[in-house]
Amino acid sequence: MFVVAGEALMDVFPSASTATGMTMDARIGGSPLNVAIGLARLGRQVAFFGALSQGPLGDRLAQALADEGVGLACSVRLAAPTTLSLVGLDARGVPDYAFYGEGAADRLLPLSALAQVPAGAEAYQFGSYAMVVEPVAATQRALVEREHARSVVAYDPNIRLNVEPDIQRWRDTVQWMLPRTTLLKISDEDLGLLHPGADPAALARQWLAAGVALVVVTRGAKGAWAWTAQQHVAVPSRPLKLVDTVGAGDTFQAALLTALAERALLSRAGMAGLGAQALSDILGFAAHAAAITCSRRGADLPRRRELPA
């Protein structure tokens, strides 16, 4: 089983103007929720560890997860609102997010909820702003501390400065995670925020030396890079008719974890021992999945039958 920890929210897309305002198109969202659904659609058993509101939006999020086959046994329901993320798209389909979530359920996940999370799962996925806002960040760090010595920990910082504007807080979290992380996936955009002007290869070497087994940098239309202690590979992006890039990174992460699991390589030793061809194939699979999401509106992640065996 996979356990995906973090936030579930509503992505709200401005739509048509009306006589007195405008209509909105609200869709389930949140990077961790997307990864959980992506794993389920790719045939993996997965549970979501996070807090949902007790109101109608929380009900809709819970129903959506359940409909996709994501387990809710380690989720909690709280008497707090659901975070809203107002999504604007530029001419290239790249999203810009404005978050309305102070005091929302996803940020209030209590430490007591750890008792509901199964021990020794195949992998635990962490990332996004739930790792840097309290009290949910402390709860997630406690889960990392509990599990990193016996299970794979996957981490995607997914930086959102409009939630936590202090970049040093994000840097400190990444630094704390490095010796506890097996798979670190990060976008080149986030890399530029964390370490402006730094050489990605040099950073990857530092992170591998700190304890990470596999470092992956996604580069949007330029493809992706990956490093282990022994290998460095690059793969191109897939040709596509771009609609938007919402959920592309989450799709890539879900597909990356799936490809490793399908090859029985979802372990520290498995990732560290990857050959160049196997690593290229795994990155190519993830890039293909991300391209499918980019060809559809919003975070509509692919199912396993849409991808090659």
ChimeraX attribute file (.defattr): number of C-alpha atoms within 10 A of each C-alpha:
attribute: neighborCount
match mode: 1-to-1
recipient: residues
	/A:1	14
	/A:2	23
	/A:3	24
	/A:4	26
	/A:5	30
	/A:6	26
	/A:7	30
	/A:8	30
	/A:9	30
	/A:10	22
	/A:11	24
	/A:12	20
	/A:13	18
	/A:14	15
	/A:15	11
	/A:16	10
	/A:17	10
	/A:18	8
	/A:19	5
	/A:20	6
	/A:21	8
	/A:22	10
	/A:23	12
	/A:24	14
	/A:25	13
	/A:26	18
	/A:27	17
	/A:28	22
	/A:29	24
	/A:30	23
	/A:31	27
	/A:32	28
	/A:33	25
	/A:34	27
	/A:35	29
	/A:36	32
	/A:37	31
	/A:38	30
	/A:39	31
	/A:40	23
	/A:41	20
	/A:42	22
	/A:43	15
	/A:44	21
	/A:45	16
	/A:46	24
	/A:47	28
	/A:48	29
	/A:49	30
	/A:50	28
	/A:51	28
	/A:52	30
	/A:53	24
	/A:54	17
	/A:55	14
	/A:56	11
	/A:57	19
	/A:58	25
	/A:59	14
	/A:60	17
	/A:61	21
	/A:62	22
	/A:63	14
	/A:64	15
	/A:65	22
	/A:66	15
	/A:67	11
	/A:68	14
	/A:69	19
	/A:70	26
	/A:71	21
	/A:72	17
	/A:73	12
	/A:74	18
	/A:75	20
	/A:76	19
	/A:77	17
	/A:78	19
	/A:79	13
	/A:80	20
	/A:81	21
	/A:82	28
	/A:83	26
	/A:84	24
	/A:85	22
	/A:86	19
	/A:87	20
	/A:88	14
	/A:89	16
	/A:90	9
	/A:91	7
	/A:92	10
	/A:93	15
	/A:94	15
	/A:95	16
	/A:96	12
	/A:97	18
	/A:98	16
	/A:99	17
	/A:100	16
	/A:101	17
	/A:102	15
	/A:103	12
	/A:104	21
	/A:105	26
	/A:106	30
	/A:107	27
	/A:108	21
	/A:109	28
	/A:110	19
	/A:111	16
	/A:112	8
	/A:113	15
	/A:114	18
	/A:115	10
	/A:116	13
	/A:117	17
	/A:118	14
	/A:119	14
	/A:120	17
	/A:121	17
	/A:122	17
	/A:123	24
	/A:124	24
	/A:125	25
	/A:126	30
	/A:127	25
	/A:128	21
	/A:129	26
	/A:130	27
	/A:131	29
	/A:132	26
	/A:133	16
	/A:134	15
	/A:135	16
	/A:136	25
	/A:137	22
	/A:138	17
	/A:139	22
	/A:140	25
	/A:141	18
	/A:142	13
	/A:143	19
	/A:144	21
	/A:145	12
	/A:146	14
	/A:147	19
	/A:148	19
	/A:149	13
	/A:150	14
	/A:151	20
	/A:152	24
	/A:153	25
	/A:154	24
	/A:155	24
	/A:156	23
	/A:157	24
	/A:158	22
	/A:159	24
	/A:160	18
	/A:161	14
	/A:162	12
	/A:163	18
	/A:164	14
	/A:165	11
	/A:166	12
	/A:167	15
	/A:168	11
	/A:169	14
	/A:170	23
	/A:171	17
	/A:172	11
	/A:173	16
	/A:174	21
	/A:175	13
	/A:176	12
	/A:177	25
	/A:178	20
	/A:179	16
	/A:180	20
	/A:181	29
	/A:182	27
	/A:183	30
	/A:184	26
	/A:185	22
	/A:186	22
	/A:187	20
	/A:188	17
	/A:189	15
	/A:190	17
	/A:191	20
	/A:192	13
	/A:193	15
	/A:194	17
	/A:195	13
	/A:196	10
	/A:197	9
	/A:198	11
	/A:199	11
	/A:200	15
	/A:201	15
	/A:202	10
	/A:203	14
	/A:204	22
	/A:205	15
	/A:206	13
	/A:207	23
	/A:208	23
	/A:209	13
	/A:210	15
	/A:211	16
	/A:212	27
	/A:213	25
	/A:214	26
	/A:215	25
	/A:216	24
	/A:217	22
	/A:218	26
	/A:219	17
	/A:220	18
	/A:221	13
	/A:222	12
	/A:223	16
	/A:224	24
	/A:225	23
	/A:226	22
	/A:227	25
	/A:228	24
	/A:229	18
	/A:230	10
	/A:231	15
	/A:232	17
	/A:233	16
	/A:234	19
	/A:235	19
	/A:236	17
	/A:237	20
	/A:238	17
	/A:239	11
	/A:240	13
	/A:241	11
	/A:242	16
	/A:243	16
	/A:244	21
	/A:245	23
	/A:246	27
	/A:247	24
	/A:248	26
	/A:249	28
	/A:250	27
	/A:251	31
	/A:252	27
	/A:253	32
	/A:254	26
	/A:255	30
	/A:256	23
	/A:257	24
	/A:258	24
	/A:259	23
	/A:260	19
	/A:261	16
	/A:262	12
	/A:263	11
	/A:264	11
	/A:265	17
	/A:266	21
	/A:267	20
	/A:268	19
	/A:269	11
	/A:270	16
	/A:271	22
	/A:272	20
	/A:273	18
	/A:274	20
	/A:275	15
	/A:276	17
	/A:277	11
	/A:278	14
	/A:279	25
	/A:280	20
	/A:281	13
	/A:282	21
	/A:283	29
	/A:284	23
	/A:285	20
	/A:286	25
	/A:287	27
	/A:288	24
	/A:289	30
	/A:290	28
	/A:291	24
	/A:292	23
	/A:293	26
	/A:294	26
	/A:295	17
	/A:296	17
	/A:297	15
	/A:298	21
	/A:299	27
	/A:300	19
	/A:301	29
	/A:302	22
	/A:303	16
	/A:304	18
	/A:305	10
	/A:306	11
	/A:307	14
	/A:308	8
	/A:309	8
